Amino acid sequence: MDRIYFDENAGDERGRYDLGIAGSRRDLERLTGKLGNGVHVVLYDGQEIEVEAILEFDQASNRWMALPLWNTIRRLDSPLKLPGAAE
């Protein structure tokens, strides 16, 4: 399953997460041609959790959103290394 960075502080009133932030956009660019409403992905915050989610394109904001499936959450033992992050 493809992975997309997300920020837990970038949620909306429907419980979705905005994938318009820089880290998310970088991951979405790698998935060109694979994106679509209803596609399952794994969201990661680079620190503590991973959770499966369903992609939705929000017409009003013209960006991808992700609805987490909280029953799939995985707590990580150690922080993930983000692509391009300093050592």
DRENPASE-724958 format. One record per residue (C-alpha): residue number from 1; residue in one letter; y, x, z. Coordinates in steps of 0.001 Angstrom, whole numbers. Example, Ala and Ser with C-alpha at 12.3 -4.5 7.8 and 13.67 -1.06 7.14 Angstrom:
<nodes>
  seq  type        y        x        z
    1     A    -4500    12300     7800
    2     S    -1060    13670     7140
</nodes>
This chain:
<nodes>
  seq  type        y        x        z
    1     M        0        0        0
    2     D     3453     1323     -887
    3     R     5782     2339     1941
    4     I     9489     1535     2297
    5     Y    11875     2814     4940
    6     F    13706      168     6988
    7     D    16195      -29     9837
    8     E    15398    -2520    12598
    9     N    19153    -3093    13013
   10     A    19493    -4363     9420
   11     G    17862    -7776     9896
   12     D    19105   -11202     8883
   13     E    18940   -14667    10455
   14     R    15672   -15407     8618
   15     G    13907   -12406    10181
   16     R    14003   -10349     6985
   17     Y    15162    -6739     6719
   18     D    17769    -5583     4222
   19     L    16363    -2913     1919
   20     G    19783    -2020      509
   21     I    20248      948     2860
   22     A    19977     4498     1522
   23     G    16453     5308     2768
   24     S    15098     1993     1507
   25     R    16782     2364    -1882
   26     R    15223     5818    -2294
   27     D    11750     4387    -1671
   28     L    12410     1350    -3896
   29     E    13436     3618    -6794
   30     R     9957     5179    -6706
   31     L     8443     1698    -7044
   32     T    10252      658   -10221
   33     G     7943    -1609   -12197
   34     K     5898    -2534    -9109
   35     L     8508    -4676    -7337
   36     G     8272    -8446    -7225
   37     N     8550   -11404    -4888
   38     G     5474   -11618    -2693
   39     V     4460    -7966    -3103
   40     H     2974    -6546      107
   41     V     4352    -3216     1355
   42     V     4408    -1200     4569
   43     L     7781     -810     6282
   44     Y     8340     2322     8357
   45     D    11244     3330    10549
   46     G    10446     7053    10609
   47     Q    10217     7053    14390
   48     E     8092     4474    16133
   49     I     6507     1785    13989
   50     E     4931      731    10732
   51     V     4470    -2917     9801
   52     E     3238    -4705     6706
   53     A     5797    -6929     4994
   54     I     6335    -9194     2011
   55     L     9129    -8413     -459
   56     E    11693   -11046    -1427
   57     F    14601   -10606    -3818
   58     D    17730   -12191    -2362
   59     Q    19827   -13578    -5207
   60     A    22905   -14096    -3010
   61     S    23114   -10441    -1965
   62     N    21446    -9072    -5137
   63     R    19030    -6888    -3178
   64     W    15495    -6653    -1924
   65     M    14610    -7953     1514
   66     A    11343    -7614     3431
   67     L     9762   -10167     5750
   68     P     7625    -8310     8322
   69     L     4148    -9503     9243
   70     W     4477    -8635    12929
   71     N      771    -9146    13631
   72     T      187    -5923    11610
   73     I     2540    -3665    13609
   74     R     1332     -137    14378
   75     R     3014     1995    17018
   76     L     3135     5666    16056
   77     D     2298     8501    18443
   78     S     4798    10924    16900
   79     P     7824    10541    14626
   80     L     7205    10604    10886
   81     K     8867    13256     8778
   82     L    11284    11552     6396
   83     P    11599    12942     2871
   84     G    14632    15218     2690
   85     A    15053    15349     6491
   86     A    16011    18629     8144
   87     E    13359    20409    10211
</nodes>
